[in-house]
Amino acid sequence: MRAFVLRARAAPVDSKLFLAGIGQEAHTEILAHVLMNTIFVAQSYRDDVVVHLVLESTNDFSRTISFTSSELRNIGGFHEQNLTAKIAKALDASKGMSKEQSRVVESGITVRTVSFEKLIQELAEHYQLYMLEKKGTPVREVEFAHNVCFLLTDHIPMPKKSFNSLKRLGTQHINLGPKMLFASQCVLLIHNELDMRL
């Protein structure tokens, strides 16, 4: 199983603000682009992927929206507007939730009020964690585990205080190349690398 976590530190958990942030300073379109490139292949979905989007711009609790590709039904099409609408729907479904609650939004999509740190602790029990880092091991030299989880961020880098907790969880640092890339480009390169090894 392949899992991807996008930590979106600038993304608001209010659906109207989320949609208003497309193309603006919050760059909420990044979430749709990552979804597009992790879940879809030509004329189909990948069937072995879970994507967790963690939106952190909030006055109460972070929202983690999870898309499980094998359970998705009619997502409505391969374009940014549909995918941002699905995220907004999940944010609306999360209204009134207290800390560490979970709701099913529709088949294959759930929303939880859990933080990035809590989510990663849970994932570390089932997956080997990998974080992109320019000083990490080149991806072609990495011997990947069977269940892999890749940690990415939006345009705001991972805070330094997160590094120690990730290290304690056994997170490995990998490097995709000499250029700084968008998260949505990184997931394509990761998929390609893993696909080539099948």
Number of C-alpha atoms within 10 A of each C-alpha: 13 19 22 23 25 23 24 27 21 20 29 23 26 18 21 12 14 23 21 15 17 19 11 10 11 22 18 24 20 23 26 23 19 25 23 20 18 25 22 16 11 7 6 9 15 15 15 12 19 24 23 24 26 27 29 21 18 14 8 12 18 23 31 30 26 23 25 19 20 15 13 15 11 9 14 11 11 18 11 17 14 14 21 22 17 20 24 19 16 25 23 16 18 25 12 7 16 13 14 14 12 18 15 15 19 17 15 17 24 19 27 25 24 22 18 22 12 11 16 20 13 10 17 16 10 12 19 20 26 21 20 20 16 15 11 16 16 16 18 13 9 13 7 14 11 10 12 19 25 23 20 24 21 23 17 11 11 16 8 8 8 11 13 10 14 18 12 8 16 12 21 17 20 20 21 19 17 9 8 12 11 15 20 20 14 21 23 15 15 14 13 11 14 15 9 7 7 5
